[in-house]
């Protein structure tokens, strides 16, 4: 009979043989990366067993945090939403068998990755070098790996930072750094803490492969992996690198991302499991959740410090003058006087009916005090203008502009507007703005007269050809020169009608017609009317058919006008380009100043910025004169 002990051994062996193959070694979940944001959002990257690669596990995960079940969303990491950077040590210590084994394992790893994975390769010796980028095909990454050569020192931290810089900025991409090294960092410019910060900022998982040698140090690799929530794998010899890389590739084919919102604080234990898969062991990881913010303690309010009198500088004499109340009273009185003058100039005068002997009698009591005050103000201004020889100059400008005001009236009008603007500026922003606004009407009056005179001159020149045709027709009909001019005054449009009406009136009052024509040419300006005046003077001296002369001059003026219009049409594009180019700097500077004022401070507050502004204005001035010379023909 068989002994009892032998029977037990046989029974145990039979029971073990009857167990399924998988019962001897259970498969397990593998947490690759964990990330916790400042608001408690937890993101976990987990690798399921390779045997479940064909099974959808998105609805089967159970998440527990310190034993409390959490509601998490799971998503399979597709190849197109993953970016992988291979960081390979190419220092001199890897030369020989280790470098060959690393290349072979990396090439095999690339071939095992799912389709669509973005892949980059970074080698590092004395300094990191990007051998292949994401946009290149897998074949290019394989060729890049095969081209790596071992030499130099070990700049591992610099290589980690360079690898994190290669990732795209898309928020929907899962990022992974796979680092292989056989030694410690020796020549990096960056520190270990900088490399850890770069991994955290890139939001990437990190897998470190340590090839055991006499020079290898495990502490830096473990610190990098811990900071990124990654893992550290070891290969005892170069021949084991194939198995390590194959393990990483298999995990990438069946990875899931789980996300949930945690309400905990401080350190916590995370447990992932598949309740429907009892043959798969759960995975456990440590989380560092945000710390609870303590309630603020009430602080004792410090006693207020005694006020310190600020250092003051004595104001300038101008500021003292403007702050004097009598100065403001004088300004107010000036404004009142200016408004009164404006009222005197602009108020309509009532027409009085006179007849019989009352028209010859002195008008006693019929003029009120307002009229006397207005006449007195205008007479005083007129005397001041005559003493400075300004009356004729202002009167000439008013006549050229076609403004029916006397010089004294125009000066009083400008002074009244200036005083009014000074009061508005004083009330709005202060004395400085008031003085600035007071100067604007004085400068603007001269510009206004020049623009008005130029427009009137162009309008008269455009009507001159038709005017000469009308006069030539009247002369051929038997009318005299003065009668032809009277017909133009009645039939033509302004300003031609206004000028010829004045010509007829002055001639009838006894002024010589040649002198009247010269005065008219001086008011309207232009070479065309000067020719007309000279033709009339020659006709009065030598005789002849004036209508034929006027027809010929009118034809010449029409041809000149046609050439001018043609040149204006042909140069329209150039003039518009010049306007746009001159306006564009101001538009750009204004837009940038409104959107980002600090960006333009360097231009206005530094010496080189002011020099550039001055250079720009100088070049713009030269360009403006150049364009004007190009598009303005001369005859």
C-alpha positions as CSV (number, residue, x, y, z in Angstrom):
1,X,0.0,0.0,0.0
2,X,1.2,3.5,-0.9
3,X,2.1,5.6,2.0
4,X,-0.2,8.5,2.9
5,X,2.5,11.1,2.3
6,X,3.0,9.9,-1.3
7,X,-0.7,10.0,-2.0
8,X,-0.9,13.6,-0.9
9,X,2.0,14.6,-3.2
10,X,0.4,12.9,-6.2
11,X,-3.0,14.5,-5.5
12,X,-1.4,17.9,-5.2
13,X,0.4,17.4,-8.5
14,X,-2.7,16.4,-10.3
15,X,-4.6,19.4,-8.9
16,X,-1.9,21.8,-10.2
17,X,-1.9,20.1,-13.6
18,X,-5.7,20.6,-13.8
19,X,-5.4,24.4,-13.3
20,X,-5.6,26.7,-16.4
21,X,-2.4,28.1,-17.7
22,X,-3.2,31.6,-16.7
23,X,-3.8,30.8,-13.1
24,X,-0.1,30.4,-12.3
25,X,0.6,34.1,-13.1
26,X,-2.3,36.6,-13.1
27,X,-2.2,39.5,-15.5
28,X,-2.5,43.0,-14.1
29,X,-3.3,46.6,-14.9
30,X,-0.3,49.0,-15.1
31,X,-0.6,52.7,-14.2
32,X,1.7,54.5,-16.6
33,X,1.0,58.2,-15.7
34,X,-1.0,60.2,-13.2
35,X,-1.7,64.0,-13.3
36,X,-3.5,66.2,-10.8
37,X,-4.4,69.8,-11.7
38,X,-4.8,72.7,-9.3
39,X,-8.6,72.2,-9.1
40,X,-8.4,68.5,-8.2
41,X,-8.9,67.1,-11.7
42,X,-7.2,63.7,-11.9
43,X,-6.0,62.1,-15.2
44,X,-4.7,58.6,-15.2
45,X,-3.1,56.7,-18.1
46,X,-3.4,52.9,-17.5
47,X,-2.2,50.0,-19.7
48,X,-4.5,46.9,-19.8
49,X,-3.1,43.5,-20.3
50,X,-2.0,42.6,-23.9
51,X,-4.4,39.7,-23.9
52,X,-7.4,42.2,-23.7
53,X,-6.2,44.2,-26.7
54,X,-9.3,43.2,-28.7
55,X,-11.7,44.0,-25.9
56,X,-13.4,47.4,-25.2
57,X,-12.8,48.1,-21.5
58,X,-14.0,51.7,-21.4
59,X,-17.1,50.8,-19.4
60,X,-15.4,48.2,-17.2
61,X,-13.0,50.2,-15.1
62,X,-13.7,50.8,-11.4
63,X,-11.9,53.8,-9.7
64,X,-11.5,54.1,-5.9
65,X,-9.8,56.9,-4.1
66,X,-8.9,56.0,-0.4
67,X,-11.7,53.4,-0.7
68,X,-14.3,55.8,-2.0
69,X,-15.7,55.0,-5.5
70,X,-15.2,57.7,-8.0
71,X,-17.2,58.3,-11.3
72,X,-14.6,58.4,-14.0
73,X,-14.7,58.6,-17.8
74,X,-12.4,56.2,-19.7
75,X,-11.2,56.6,-23.3
76,X,-9.0,54.4,-25.4
77,X,-5.8,56.1,-26.5
78,X,-5.8,55.9,-30.4
79,X,-2.6,56.0,-32.4
80,X,-3.5,59.3,-34.0
81,X,-3.9,61.0,-30.6
82,X,-0.5,59.9,-29.2
83,X,2.9,61.5,-29.5
84,X,6.0,59.5,-28.5
85,X,9.6,60.9,-28.1
86,X,12.4,58.4,-28.0
87,X,15.4,59.9,-26.1
88,X,18.5,57.7,-26.5
89,X,21.8,58.1,-24.7
90,X,24.6,58.4,-27.3
91,X,27.4,59.2,-24.9
92,X,30.8,57.5,-25.1
93,X,29.9,54.9,-22.5
94,X,27.2,53.4,-24.8
95,X,29.8,52.7,-27.6
96,X,30.0,49.2,-28.9
97,X,27.5,46.4,-28.0
98,X,25.3,48.7,-25.9
99,X,24.7,51.1,-28.8
100,X,24.0,48.4,-31.3
101,X,21.5,46.7,-28.9
102,X,19.8,50.1,-28.2
103,X,19.4,50.8,-31.9
104,X,18.0,47.4,-32.6
105,X,15.5,47.6,-29.7
106,X,14.4,51.1,-30.7
107,X,13.8,50.1,-34.3
108,X,11.8,47.1,-33.2
109,X,9.8,49.4,-30.8
110,X,9.0,51.8,-33.7
111,X,7.7,49.0,-35.8
112,X,5.5,47.7,-33.0
113,X,3.7,51.1,-32.4
114,X,0.1,51.5,-33.6
115,X,-0.5,53.3,-36.9
116,X,-0.8,57.0,-36.7
117,X,1.4,57.6,-33.7
118,X,3.5,60.8,-33.9
119,X,7.1,59.8,-33.3
120,X,10.2,61.8,-32.7
121,X,13.8,60.8,-31.9
122,X,16.3,62.8,-29.7
123,X,19.9,61.6,-29.2
124,X,22.1,63.1,-26.6
125,X,25.9,63.1,-25.9
126,X,27.6,66.4,-25.1
127,X,24.4,68.1,-26.2
128,X,20.9,67.0,-27.3
129,X,20.2,66.7,-31.1
130,X,16.7,66.2,-32.7
131,X,17.3,63.4,-35.1
132,X,13.6,63.0,-36.3
133,X,10.5,65.2,-35.9
134,X,6.8,64.3,-35.6
135,X,5.9,65.3,-39.2
136,X,8.3,62.7,-40.7
137,X,7.3,59.2,-41.6
138,X,8.2,56.1,-39.4
139,X,10.8,55.1,-41.9
140,X,12.6,58.5,-41.3
141,X,12.5,57.8,-37.5
142,X,14.1,54.4,-38.1
143,X,16.8,55.9,-40.3
144,X,17.4,58.5,-37.6
145,X,17.9,55.9,-35.0
146,X,20.3,53.9,-37.1
147,X,22.4,57.1,-37.8
148,X,23.0,57.7,-34.0
149,X,26.7,57.4,-33.0
150,X,28.1,57.1,-29.4
151,X,30.6,59.7,-28.3
152,X,31.1,62.5,-25.8
153,X,29.6,63.1,-22.3
154,X,26.0,62.8,-21.0
155,X,23.7,65.8,-21.2
156,X,20.6,63.9,-20.0
157,X,18.7,66.9,-18.4
158,X,19.1,69.1,-21.5
159,X,17.8,66.2,-23.6
160,X,14.7,65.8,-21.5
161,X,13.9,69.6,-21.9
162,X,14.6,69.4,-25.6
163,X,12.3,66.4,-26.0
164,X,9.4,68.2,-24.2
165,X,9.8,71.1,-26.6
166,X,9.0,68.9,-29.6
167,X,5.4,68.1,-28.5
168,X,2.5,69.8,-30.2
169,X,0.2,72.2,-28.3
170,X,-3.0,70.2,-28.9
171,X,-4.9,69.5,-25.7
172,X,-6.3,66.2,-27.0
173,X,-2.9,64.4,-27.5
174,X,-1.4,61.9,-25.1
175,X,2.3,62.5,-24.7
176,X,5.0,60.0,-23.8
177,X,8.8,60.3,-23.3
178,X,10.8,57.1,-23.4
179,X,14.3,57.7,-22.1
180,X,17.2,55.2,-22.3
181,X,20.5,55.9,-20.4
182,X,23.3,54.0,-18.9
183,X,24.8,56.7,-16.7
184,X,24.3,59.9,-14.8
185,X,24.2,63.4,-16.2
186,X,27.6,65.0,-16.5
187,X,27.5,68.2,-18.7
188,X,24.0,69.5,-18.9
189,X,23.4,73.2,-18.6
190,X,20.0,72.6,-17.0
191,X,19.5,71.0,-13.6
192,X,17.4,68.1,-12.5
193,X,14.7,70.4,-11.1
194,X,14.5,72.1,-14.5
195,X,14.0,68.8,-16.3
196,X,11.3,67.8,-13.8
197,X,9.6,71.1,-14.3
198,X,9.7,70.7,-18.1
199,X,8.1,67.3,-17.9
200,X,5.3,68.6,-15.6
201,X,4.7,71.6,-17.9
202,X,4.5,69.4,-21.0
203,X,1.9,67.2,-19.2
204,X,3.6,64.1,-20.5
205,X,4.0,60.5,-19.2
206,X,7.6,59.4,-18.7
207,X,9.2,55.9,-18.9
208,X,12.9,55.6,-18.0
209,X,15.0,52.6,-19.1
210,X,18.1,52.1,-17.0
211,X,20.8,50.0,-18.6
212,X,22.8,48.7,-15.7
213,X,26.6,49.5,-15.9
214,X,29.2,50.3,-13.4
215,X,28.6,54.0,-14.1
216,X,24.8,54.1,-14.0
217,X,22.9,55.9,-11.3
218,X,19.3,55.1,-10.5
219,X,18.5,58.1,-8.4
220,X,18.1,60.8,-11.2
221,X,16.0,58.5,-13.4
222,X,13.8,57.5,-10.5
223,X,13.3,61.2,-9.6
224,X,12.4,62.1,-13.2
225,X,9.9,59.2,-13.4
226,X,8.4,60.1,-10.0
227,X,7.9,63.7,-10.9
228,X,6.0,62.8,-14.0
229,X,4.1,59.9,-12.4
230,X,5.9,57.5,-14.7
231,X,7.8,54.2,-14.3
232,X,11.4,53.1,-14.2
233,X,12.4,49.9,-16.0
234,X,15.8,48.2,-15.8
235,X,17.8,46.1,-18.2
236,X,20.6,44.1,-16.7
237,X,22.5,43.8,-20.0
238,X,22.1,45.2,-23.6
239,X,20.4,42.0,-24.7
240,X,17.5,42.6,-22.4
241,X,16.6,45.9,-24.1
242,X,14.4,44.2,-26.8
243,X,12.2,42.8,-24.1
244,X,11.9,46.1,-22.2
245,X,11.0,48.1,-25.4
246,X,8.5,45.3,-26.4
247,X,6.8,45.6,-23.1
248,X,6.4,49.4,-23.5
249,X,5.1,49.0,-27.1
250,X,2.5,46.4,-25.9
251,X,1.3,48.6,-23.2
252,X,0.8,51.5,-25.7
253,X,-1.4,49.4,-27.9
254,X,-3.9,48.9,-25.1
255,X,-3.8,52.2,-23.1
256,X,-6.7,54.0,-21.6
257,X,-7.1,57.5,-20.2
258,X,-9.3,57.9,-17.1
259,X,-10.5,61.3,-15.9
260,X,-12.5,62.2,-12.8
261,X,-12.9,65.2,-10.4
262,X,-11.5,64.6,-6.9
263,X,-12.8,66.3,-3.8
264,X,-10.0,65.1,-1.5
265,X,-6.9,66.9,-0.3
266,X,-3.4,65.9,0.3
267,X,-1.9,62.4,-0.3
268,X,-4.4,59.7,-1.4
269,X,-4.3,56.1,-2.6
270,X,-5.7,55.4,-6.1
271,X,-6.9,51.9,-7.0
272,X,-7.9,50.8,-10.5
273,X,-9.6,47.5,-11.2
274,X,-11.7,45.5,-13.6
275,X,-14.5,44.0,-11.5
276,X,-15.7,41.9,-14.4
277,X,-12.2,40.5,-14.9
278,X,-11.2,38.7,-11.7
279,X,-8.1,37.3,-13.5
280,X,-6.7,40.8,-13.8
281,X,-5.0,42.2,-10.8
282,X,-5.8,45.8,-9.8
283,X,-3.3,48.7,-10.0
284,X,-2.5,51.0,-7.1
285,X,-0.8,54.4,-7.2
286,X,-0.2,57.3,-4.8
287,X,-1.7,60.7,-5.6
288,X,-0.8,64.1,-4.3
289,X,-4.1,66.0,-4.3
290,X,-4.2,69.8,-3.7
291,X,-4.0,70.8,-0.1
292,X,-7.0,72.3,1.6
293,X,-6.8,76.1,1.8
294,X,-7.0,77.1,5.5
295,X,-9.4,79.8,6.5
296,X,-7.6,83.2,6.7
297,X,-6.8,84.3,10.2
298,X,-8.0,87.8,11.2
299,X,-5.2,90.3,11.3
300,X,-4.9,93.1,13.7
301,X,-5.3,96.3,11.8
302,X,-2.1,98.4,12.3
303,X,-2.4,101.9,13.4
304,X,-2.2,104.3,10.6
305,X,1.1,105.9,10.1
306,X,1.3,109.7,10.6
307,X,1.0,111.4,7.2
308,X,4.2,112.5,5.7
309,X,4.1,115.8,3.8
310,X,5.2,115.2,0.3
311,X,8.1,117.1,-1.1
312,X,6.9,119.9,-3.2
313,X,8.6,122.0,-5.8
314,X,7.8,125.7,-6.3
315,X,5.4,126.2,-9.2
316,X,6.4,128.0,-12.3
317,X,5.4,131.7,-12.8
318,X,3.0,130.6,-15.6
319,X,1.2,128.2,-13.3
320,X,1.0,130.9,-10.6
321,X,-0.5,133.3,-13.1
322,X,-3.0,130.8,-14.3
323,X,-4.0,129.9,-10.7
324,X,-4.6,133.5,-9.8
325,X,-8.4,134.2,-9.5
326,X,-8.0,137.5,-11.2
327,X,-6.6,135.8,-14.3
328,X,-9.8,133.7,-14.5
329,X,-11.9,136.7,-14.0
330,X,-10.1,138.5,-16.9
331,X,-10.5,135.4,-19.1
332,X,-14.2,135.3,-18.3
333,X,-14.5,139.0,-19.1
334,X,-12.7,138.5,-22.4
335,X,-15.0,135.7,-23.3
336,X,-18.0,137.8,-22.5
337,X,-16.6,140.6,-24.7
338,X,-15.9,138.2,-27.5
339,X,-19.4,136.8,-27.4
340,X,-20.8,140.3,-27.4
341,X,-18.7,141.2,-30.5
342,X,-19.9,138.0,-32.3
343,X,-23.5,139.0,-31.5
344,X,-22.9,142.5,-32.9
345,X,-21.4,141.1,-36.1
346,X,-23.9,138.4,-36.7
347,X,-27.2,140.1,-35.7
348,X,-29.3,141.3,-38.6
349,X,-29.9,145.0,-39.0
350,X,-33.4,146.3,-39.3
351,X,-34.1,148.2,-42.4
352,X,-35.8,151.6,-41.8
353,X,-38.2,153.2,-44.1
354,X,-37.3,156.9,-44.8
355,X,-39.1,159.3,-47.2
356,X,-39.4,162.9,-47.8
357,X,-37.6,165.4,-45.6
358,X,-37.0,162.8,-42.9
359,X,-34.3,161.2,-45.1
360,X,-32.4,164.6,-45.0
361,X,-32.8,165.1,-41.3
362,X,-30.2,163.9,-38.7
363,X,-31.1,160.4,-37.5
364,X,-31.4,161.4,-33.8
365,X,-32.2,158.5,-31.5
366,X,-32.6,156.1,-34.3
367,X,-29.3,154.2,-33.6
368,X,-29.3,152.2,-30.4
369,X,-26.3,151.6,-28.1
370,X,-25.6,148.1,-29.4
371,X,-24.9,149.5,-33.0
372,X,-22.6,152.2,-31.5
373,X,-20.7,149.5,-29.5
374,X,-20.3,147.3,-32.6
375,X,-19.1,150.2,-34.8
376,X,-16.7,151.3,-32.0
377,X,-15.1,147.8,-31.7
378,X,-14.7,147.5,-35.5
379,X,-13.1,150.9,-35.8
380,X,-10.6,150.2,-33.0
381,X,-9.6,146.9,-34.6
382,X,-9.4,148.5,-38.0
383,X,-7.0,151.2,-36.6
384,X,-4.8,148.5,-35.0
385,X,-4.6,146.6,-38.3
386,X,-3.7,149.8,-40.3
387,X,-0.9,150.6,-37.8
388,X,0.6,147.1,-38.5
389,X,-0.1,147.3,-42.3
390,X,-2.3,144.2,-42.1
391,X,-5.5,145.6,-43.5
392,X,-4.6,145.2,-47.2
393,X,-3.2,141.7,-46.7
394,X,-6.3,140.4,-44.8
395,X,-8.6,142.1,-47.3
396,X,-6.8,140.5,-50.2
397,X,-7.2,137.1,-48.6
398,X,-10.9,137.7,-48.0
399,X,-11.5,138.7,-51.6
400,X,-9.7,135.7,-52.9
401,X,-11.8,133.4,-50.7
402,X,-15.0,135.2,-51.7
403,X,-15.9,136.1,-48.0
404,X,-18.0,139.2,-47.8
405,X,-16.5,140.6,-44.5
406,X,-14.3,143.5,-43.8
407,X,-10.8,142.8,-42.2
408,X,-11.9,144.2,-38.8
409,X,-15.0,142.0,-38.8
410,X,-13.1,138.9,-39.7
411,X,-10.5,139.5,-37.0
412,X,-13.2,140.1,-34.4
413,X,-14.9,136.9,-35.5
414,X,-11.7,134.9,-35.1
415,X,-11.0,136.5,-31.7
416,X,-14.5,135.7,-30.4
417,X,-14.2,132.0,-31.4
418,X,-10.7,131.8,-29.9
419,X,-12.0,133.3,-26.6
420,X,-14.9,130.9,-26.5
421,X,-12.7,127.9,-27.1
422,X,-10.3,129.1,-24.4
423,X,-13.2,129.2,-21.9
424,X,-14.3,125.7,-22.9
425,X,-10.7,124.3,-22.6
426,X,-10.3,125.9,-19.2
427,X,-13.5,124.4,-17.8
428,X,-12.8,121.0,-19.5
429,X,-9.1,120.3,-18.8
430,X,-7.5,123.3,-17.3
431,X,-5.5,126.4,-18.4
432,X,-3.0,124.6,-20.6
433,X,-5.7,123.1,-22.8
434,X,-7.5,126.4,-22.8
435,X,-4.5,128.2,-24.3
436,X,-4.0,125.5,-26.8
437,X,-7.6,125.7,-28.0
438,X,-7.3,129.5,-28.1
439,X,-4.4,129.3,-30.6
440,X,-6.2,126.9,-33.0
441,X,-8.7,129.4,-34.5
442,X,-5.9,131.8,-35.3
443,X,-3.9,129.2,-37.2
444,X,-7.0,127.7,-38.7
445,X,-8.2,131.0,-40.1
446,X,-5.2,131.3,-42.4
447,X,-5.6,127.7,-43.5
448,X,-9.3,128.2,-44.1
449,X,-8.7,131.3,-46.2
450,X,-6.1,129.4,-48.3
451,X,-8.3,126.4,-48.9
452,X,-11.3,128.5,-49.7
453,X,-9.3,130.7,-52.2
454,X,-7.9,127.6,-53.9
455,X,-11.3,126.0,-54.4
456,X,-12.7,129.3,-55.7
457,X,-9.8,129.6,-58.1
458,X,-10.3,126.1,-59.4
459,X,-14.0,126.6,-59.9
460,X,-13.4,129.9,-61.8
461,X,-10.8,128.2,-64.0
462,X,-13.2,125.3,-64.8
463,X,-15.9,127.8,-65.9
464,X,-13.5,130.1,-67.9
465,X,-13.7,128.2,-71.2
466,X,-17.6,128.5,-71.2
467,X,-17.4,132.1,-70.1
468,X,-15.1,133.0,-73.0
469,X,-17.5,131.2,-75.4
470,X,-20.4,133.2,-74.0
471,X,-18.5,136.5,-74.4
472,X,-17.4,135.7,-77.9
473,X,-21.0,135.0,-78.9
474,X,-22.2,138.3,-77.4
475,X,-19.4,140.2,-79.3
476,X,-20.4,138.5,-82.6
477,X,-24.0,139.6,-81.9
478,X,-22.9,143.2,-81.9
479,X,-22.6,143.8,-78.1
480,X,-19.7,145.7,-76.6
481,X,-17.2,144.3,-74.2
482,X,-18.9,145.7,-71.1
483,X,-22.3,144.5,-72.3
484,X,-20.8,141.0,-72.9
485,X,-19.4,141.0,-69.4
486,X,-22.8,142.1,-68.0
487,X,-24.4,139.1,-69.8
488,X,-21.9,136.8,-68.2
489,X,-22.7,138.3,-64.8
490,X,-26.3,137.5,-65.3
491,X,-26.1,134.1,-66.9
492,X,-23.0,132.4,-65.5
493,X,-22.7,130.5,-62.2
494,X,-20.7,131.5,-59.1
495,X,-17.9,132.5,-58.7
496,X,-17.7,133.7,-62.3
497,X,-21.0,135.6,-62.0
498,X,-19.8,137.3,-58.8
499,X,-16.5,138.5,-60.3
500,X,-18.0,139.8,-63.6
501,X,-20.7,141.5,-61.7
502,X,-18.1,143.4,-59.7
503,X,-16.2,144.1,-62.9
504,X,-19.3,145.7,-64.4
505,X,-20.1,147.7,-61.3
506,X,-16.5,149.1,-60.8
507,X,-16.3,150.1,-64.5
508,X,-19.7,151.9,-64.4
509,X,-18.4,153.7,-61.3
510,X,-15.6,155.1,-63.4
511,X,-12.7,152.7,-62.9
512,X,-10.8,151.8,-66.1
513,X,-11.7,148.4,-67.4
514,X,-8.1,147.4,-67.9
515,X,-7.3,148.2,-64.2
516,X,-10.5,146.3,-63.2
517,X,-9.4,143.3,-65.2
518,X,-5.9,143.3,-63.6
519,X,-7.5,143.4,-60.1
520,X,-9.8,140.6,-61.1
521,X,-6.9,138.5,-62.4
522,X,-5.1,139.2,-59.1
523,X,-8.1,137.9,-57.1
524,X,-8.9,134.7,-59.2
525,X,-5.3,134.0,-60.1
526,X,-4.2,131.5,-62.7
527,X,-2.4,131.8,-66.0
528,X,-5.5,131.3,-68.1
529,X,-7.3,134.4,-67.1
530,X,-4.1,136.4,-67.3
531,X,-3.9,135.4,-71.0
532,X,-7.5,136.6,-71.4
533,X,-6.7,140.0,-69.8
534,X,-3.6,140.4,-72.0
535,X,-5.6,139.6,-75.1
536,X,-8.2,142.2,-74.2
537,X,-5.5,144.8,-73.6
538,X,-3.8,144.1,-76.9
539,X,-7.2,144.3,-78.7
540,X,-7.9,147.7,-77.1
541,X,-4.5,149.0,-78.4
542,X,-4.3,147.5,-81.9
543,X,-7.9,146.6,-82.7
544,X,-9.2,143.5,-84.4
545,X,-11.9,140.9,-84.0
546,X,-11.9,140.2,-80.2
547,X,-14.4,137.3,-80.6
548,X,-12.0,135.3,-82.7
549,X,-9.2,136.0,-80.1
550,X,-11.5,134.8,-77.3
551,X,-12.5,131.7,-79.3
552,X,-8.8,130.8,-79.8
553,X,-7.9,131.4,-76.1
554,X,-11.0,129.4,-75.0
555,X,-9.9,126.5,-77.3
556,X,-6.4,126.5,-75.8
557,X,-7.8,126.5,-72.3
558,X,-10.1,123.6,-73.1
559,X,-7.1,121.6,-74.5
560,X,-5.1,122.4,-71.3
561,X,-8.0,121.4,-69.1
562,X,-8.3,118.1,-71.1
563,X,-4.6,117.4,-70.6
564,X,-4.9,118.2,-66.8
565,X,-7.8,115.8,-66.5
566,X,-6.0,113.1,-68.4
567,X,-2.9,113.4,-66.2
568,X,-5.2,113.4,-63.1
569,X,-6.9,110.2,-64.3
570,X,-3.6,108.5,-65.1
571,X,-2.0,109.5,-61.8
572,X,-5.0,108.6,-59.6
573,X,-3.6,105.2,-58.7
574,X,-0.3,106.7,-57.7
575,X,-1.9,109.5,-55.6
576,X,-4.2,106.9,-53.8
577,X,-1.1,104.7,-53.1
578,X,0.7,107.7,-51.7
579,X,-2.3,108.6,-49.4
580,X,-2.5,105.0,-48.2
581,X,1.2,104.7,-47.6
582,X,1.2,108.0,-45.7
583,X,-1.8,107.1,-43.6
584,X,-0.9,103.5,-42.9
585,X,1.8,104.2,-40.2
586,X,-0.6,106.3,-38.2
587,X,-3.4,103.7,-38.5
588,X,-1.0,100.9,-37.4
589,X,0.4,102.9,-34.5
590,X,-3.0,104.0,-33.4
591,X,-4.4,100.5,-33.5
592,X,-1.5,98.9,-31.7
593,X,-1.6,101.7,-29.0
594,X,-5.3,101.0,-28.4
595,X,-4.9,97.2,-28.2
596,X,-1.6,97.1,-26.3
597,X,-0.4,100.5,-25.0
598,X,2.7,99.0,-23.3
599,X,4.0,97.6,-26.6
600,X,4.4,101.1,-28.0
601,X,6.1,102.7,-24.9
602,X,9.6,101.9,-26.2
603,X,8.9,103.9,-29.3
604,X,7.8,107.1,-27.4
605,X,9.9,106.9,-24.2
606,X,13.4,105.9,-25.5
607,X,16.0,107.9,-27.4
608,X,16.3,105.5,-30.3
609,X,12.5,105.3,-30.5
610,X,12.2,109.1,-30.9
611,X,15.0,109.1,-33.5
612,X,13.1,106.5,-35.5
613,X,9.9,108.6,-35.3
614,X,11.8,111.7,-36.5
615,X,13.4,109.7,-39.4
616,X,9.9,108.4,-40.4
617,X,8.5,111.9,-40.5
618,X,11.5,113.1,-42.6
619,X,11.1,110.3,-45.1
620,X,7.4,110.8,-45.3
621,X,7.9,114.5,-46.0
622,X,10.4,113.7,-48.8
623,X,8.0,111.1,-50.2
624,X,5.1,113.6,-50.2
625,X,7.0,116.2,-52.2
626,X,8.3,113.6,-54.6
627,X,4.9,112.3,-55.4
628,X,3.5,115.8,-55.8
629,X,6.3,116.6,-58.3
630,X,5.6,113.4,-60.3
631,X,1.8,113.8,-60.6
632,X,1.7,117.6,-61.1
633,X,2.5,118.6,-64.8
634,X,3.8,122.0,-65.8
635,X,3.0,123.8,-69.1
